[in-house]
Amino acid sequence: MGIAEPRAGLISLEDFKKLCSRPLKELISKAGKPCILHICGRSNHLIEEMANTGAQALSFDHNVNLVEAAERVPNSILMGNYSPVKLVMYKQDVVRKEISSLLEETKHIRNLIFSTGCDVPYEAPIENITILVELAKKLKL
């Protein structure tokens, strides 16, 4: 089950603890299935608290450093975080180069599920999405 929290990245850690942590923990504990917690935007300040919610995987937007996140919560499964907007904006050669670079940077993170950092806009060319999937598959082989 995916839980998307679009605004939590805009609040302080203290406010997240007061307003979001308990409801998220309750939801995740009662879900009865694995949960992925995605917080949009800059959620660097929330990484440990996201892990404390009990979510089985943490999904990060493109502006979170995955290497840093992996160091801070080494026992969590991470997801992310190529910018989905770039799939729309850039030509195939740029997408291939950027994804390859991100995959190289994160290849040592064994608990990473490579994906986009958020929802892929419907305008994204299928060719660019295919590049993302093919490169991610090659890395895991």
KAVEN-V945883 format. One record per helix or strand of 3 or more residues. SS is the DSSP state (2 for helix, 1 for strand). FROM is the first residue (numbers start at 0). TO is the last residue. If there is no record, write none. Layout:
# KAVEN-V945883
SS:FROM:TO
SS:FROM:TO
This chain:
# KAVEN-V945883
1:1:4
2:7:9
2:12:30
1:35:38
2:43:50
1:56:59
2:65:71
1:76:81
2:83:88
2:91:105
1:111:115
2:125:139
